Amino acid sequence: MKISKAIITILLAITALNAVAADTQTKNTDVSFSKFQNMPRDLQKQIAAEWQITPEEYQKYLYYIHYTPDKTTYDANTTNPLWILAAHTSNKKLYEEYLKKAVIIEHDEVGRMLRVGQDFNKMAKKLYPNEYPVMPPWLITDHLQPGDTVQLFCKVNDQTSSNILGKMLPMIRKTFGTKLDIFAVGKVSSQDIIDFGMQNNISKQEVDNKKITLNFGNQAFDLLKSEAGKNLSLPFVAVKRNGKEIPVNITGGNND
């Protein structure tokens, strides 16, 4: 489980790009159809302008996402309005216009966020040259690929572990071919581990088909610390990809 600086750099670049997707798709997502209708015109224009569309077009998007079958398929909190508008128009010129705007917006934000990610990497190495990058849990799962295995080392009585699971589980369940291995560290019984799984809404089916595994983790965590050459904080996450492990430090962990 040797740690490669090149792997860490790649991870930062990937997570920066995926941060863009989250950033691009979540502007003003607390706006409902009725709330938008009752807003002052200037505020409507301001919100719509973020997507380079008119207030009327933004209102159409809100209608589609709340009152058509789109509601059962797409989440208003994570769906790009331009994609929904493109999907509902029969006007070829307008369709291409929506797609063009979507590409331009994402391209611009990718560049902006990639610069931030690169500068973040440089600053992290400057301030903490002997430590792994510190990342919030959502960065871990937003870049998952089929075949990835996420390993969570944790204490079963730690609320931080449950909070991290709450962020990770939806993306792991959504991404085909991914797995989650949970390693319980400390003095725990089989029942303690089972109870932890049940408390965090892990189903028997997910355990039976090995989408999620529940394990005693003391030996595995000791090996991880030995190979890292330092003490590690809990909870701790590593992403296994293509035979390599990418460790990710989680802020707010408790020292083992």
N, C-alpha and C positions, 0 to 999 in steps of 0.2 A: 504493500500500500504506500509506495513512495510518492511523495508529493511533488508534482512538476510545476514549476513557475509558469511554464507555457500553458499548461492546462488551466491554471487559475486565471491567466490573462484571457484565454478563450472564453471561460465562463463569464467573466465580467463583460466581455463584448456581447455575448449571447444575451445575458440578462439585461443589458442596456437596450438592445434591440427589442426585446420583449416588453420592457418597461414602456417603450413607445406605444405598443399596441394597447396596453392598458391605459396609458395617458390619452391616446387619441380617441379611445372609445368610451371614455367615462366623463366627458365634459357635461356639466349641468344635468346629470342623470336623475336628480331629484325632482325634475319638472314633470308634472302630470299634464294630461290633456286639458283638464278643466282649469288647472292652475295657470297654464300658459295662456289660455283664452282670456283670463281676467287680469293679466299683467299689463302694465303701461306699454304703449307701443314702442317706446325707446328701449325698454328692457327686452322686449320680444326681438327687436332688431339686433341687439347686442348678442343675445344667445344664438340666434340663427346665423349671425355673421361668423361665428367661430367655425361653422361648417361651410361658409361661403354660399349660403342659400338664403331665401327670403323667409320672413315670418310665416307666410302662407305655406311654404314648402315644409318648414319645420313643424307646423301644425298638422300637415298631412302625415308626416312621419309619426307623430305622437298618436294620431288616430289609428294608423296601421298597427302600431306596436301594442296598442291597448285594446282595440276593438275588432280586430280581424284574427283569423287563425294564426297570424304571426305571433300572437301573444303566447300560444302554447309551445312555440318552437324557439323564440328568441327572447332574451332577457333585455328589458329596456335599459338596465344599468350597464350593459356591456356591448350593446349593438350600435354600430356606426350608422347614423341616420342616412348617410349617402347610399349605403348598401340597400337599405329598405326602400328608399325612394327609387333607386334604379330597378329594383325587383318588381315594382308596381307600375312602372310607366310603360306604355306601349309605343311611345315616341322614341324612335331610334336616336335622333339627335340629342334629346334630353338624356336618354340612357347613357350615351357616351360622355355627355357633359358631367353627369354625376360620377361616373367612374374616373374621369380625368381629375376631378376635384379631390376625390378620395385618394388617388395616387399622389397628387401634389402635396396634400396635407400630410400624409404619412411619410413621404420622402423628406419633407422639410423637418418633421419632428424626429425622424430617424437620425438625420444629421445632427440636430441639436442635442438629442439625448446620447448619441454615440460620443460626441465631444465630452459631455458630462461624465459618461462612463469611463472614458480614457483618462480624464483628469482626476476622477475619483480614484482610479487604480494607482496613478502616480502619487497622489496625496496619501493614500493608505500605506503605500510602500515607504514613503518618506517618514510618516508619523509612527508607523508600527512595522518596522522592517523584518521583525522576527515572528510576526503573527499572520494568521490566515485572514482573508477578507471578512469583514463583518457585514452580513446582509440580513434584511428582514425576511421572514418566512415566505412571503409571496414570491420573492425572486427565485426561490428554490424550485417551485412547482410551475411557474409560468413558462419555463423553457423546456419542459419534459418532452422526451421523444419516445416512440415505441421501443421497447426493449430496456428502458431505464429501470433501475431498481433504487428506490429511496430507502435509506436506512436511518431510522430514528432511534438514538440511544437516549434513554430518559428514565426518570424516577416516576413510578406510577402514581405517587401521591402529590405530584407537582402540577399545579394548575397551568403553569407555563407550557408544559408538555401537551395538555389538552387544548390550549389555545393554538399551538402550532399545528396540531392534528386537524383542528377545525379549518385552518387555512389550506392544509395540504390535501386532505381527503377528496374534496370535490374535483380537483384537477387530476389526481391519481385515478379516480373512478372514471373520469371523462376520457383520459388518454389511453387508447387501446395498447395493450402489450406492456403496460407498466406494472410494477409491483411495489408494495410497501412492506418492509421488514422492520418490526418494532422490537427493540431489545430493552428489556427491563433491567435496570442496573440497581444494585443494592440488595438488601435482605428482603426478598419477596417469595411468595409461594405461588404455585400454579393458580390457585383461586384468585390471588391478588391480580395476576396478569389477566385472567379471564374477566374479572370485575372491571378492570381498566378498559378492556376492549368494549364491554357492554356499556359502560358509562360514556364512551365516545362514539356510540352508535355504529360499531363495527359488527356486521352481521355474520351469522354462522356460515352462510353461503360464501361470503368473501374469504373466510378462513378455510373452509373446506376446499375451495378451488385454488387456494394459495395466492389469491390476489393480494391478500394481507396475511402476514404471519406474525404470531406472538411468541416471543422467545425470551429465555433467560439470557441476560446480556453481559454478565460480569467478565467472563473470559474474553469475549469479543472486544469489549471496551478496554480491557487491560492491554490487549494486543494492539489496539488502535493507538493508545497512549504511548506504548513502547516504540512503535514505528514512527510516531510523530516526534518522539524525543522530548515530550513535554506533557505537563498535566493539562487535561482538557475539561472544559465546563459542560455541565448538563443543563438542558438537553443539547444534543449534538447531532447534526445531520450530515450524511455523506450520500452523494449521488453516484451510483455505479453505472458507467456507460462504456460500452465496447471494451470491457475487461479492465477499465481504469476506474479508480475511485477519486471523486472530487469532494474533499471535505469542505464543509461550510460552517463557520462559527455562528452561533445564534446569540444575539444580545440578550441580556437578562437571565442567563443560565445560572444554575447553582453549582458551585464547585463540588466535585465528587469527594 
